[in-house]
Amino acid sequence: MKHLFFLNKYFYKYKWRIIPGLIFVIISIIFQILQAPVVGHAFNLITENITIYQQAVRDVKRSAS
């Protein structure tokens, strides 16, 4: 434990650099967690739009012939 207490003086000295660093790390972790559902939703929208476009093309081809 003495080795860890030795580090306290650096924590106190650089606390105004450590605090924003910790906040930045927490925010980046939150964005990593939120990224997966957003990307999944985007892929779902893309696949839905592709199927809608394919159906529209089929309808146009049917009406043209």
C-alpha positions as CSV (number, residue, x, y, z in Angstrom):
1,M,0.0,0.0,0.0
2,K,2.9,2.4,0.6
3,H,3.6,2.3,-3.2
4,L,0.0,3.5,-3.9
5,F,0.2,6.3,-1.3
6,F,3.3,7.5,-3.0
7,L,1.2,8.2,-6.1
8,N,-1.2,10.4,-4.2
9,K,1.0,13.5,-4.6
10,Y,0.8,13.1,-8.4
11,F,-3.0,12.7,-8.2
12,Y,-3.3,15.9,-6.3
13,K,-0.8,17.8,-8.4
14,Y,-2.5,16.8,-11.7
15,K,-6.1,16.5,-10.6
16,W,-7.2,19.2,-13.1
17,R,-5.8,17.0,-15.9
18,I,-7.1,13.7,-14.5
19,I,-10.7,14.9,-14.0
20,P,-11.3,16.0,-17.7
21,G,-9.6,12.8,-18.8
22,L,-12.0,10.7,-16.8
23,I,-15.0,12.6,-18.1
24,F,-13.8,12.1,-21.6
25,V,-13.3,8.4,-21.1
26,I,-16.8,8.1,-19.5
27,I,-18.4,10.0,-22.5
28,S,-16.6,7.8,-25.0
29,I,-17.8,4.6,-23.3
30,I,-21.4,5.9,-23.4
31,F,-21.1,6.6,-27.1
32,Q,-19.6,3.2,-27.7
33,I,-22.6,1.6,-25.9
34,L,-25.1,3.8,-27.9
35,Q,-23.4,3.2,-31.2
36,A,-24.5,-0.5,-31.6
37,P,-28.3,0.2,-31.5
38,V,-28.0,3.2,-33.8
39,V,-26.0,1.3,-36.4
40,G,-28.5,-1.6,-36.2
41,H,-31.4,0.7,-36.7
42,A,-29.6,2.3,-39.7
43,F,-29.1,-1.2,-41.3
44,N,-32.7,-2.0,-40.8
45,L,-33.8,1.2,-42.5
46,I,-31.5,0.5,-45.4
47,T,-32.9,-3.0,-45.9
48,E,-36.5,-1.7,-45.7
49,N,-35.8,1.0,-48.3
50,I,-34.1,-1.5,-50.6
51,T,-37.1,-3.8,-50.5
52,I,-39.5,-0.9,-51.0
53,Y,-37.4,0.2,-54.0
54,Q,-37.3,-3.3,-55.5
55,Q,-41.1,-3.6,-55.1
56,A,-41.6,-0.2,-56.8
57,V,-39.3,-1.3,-59.7
58,R,-41.4,-4.5,-60.1
59,D,-44.6,-2.5,-60.1
60,V,-43.3,-0.1,-62.8
61,K,-42.1,-3.1,-65.0
62,R,-45.5,-4.7,-64.6
63,S,-47.4,-1.6,-65.5
64,A,-45.1,-0.9,-68.5
65,S,-45.7,-4.4,-70.1
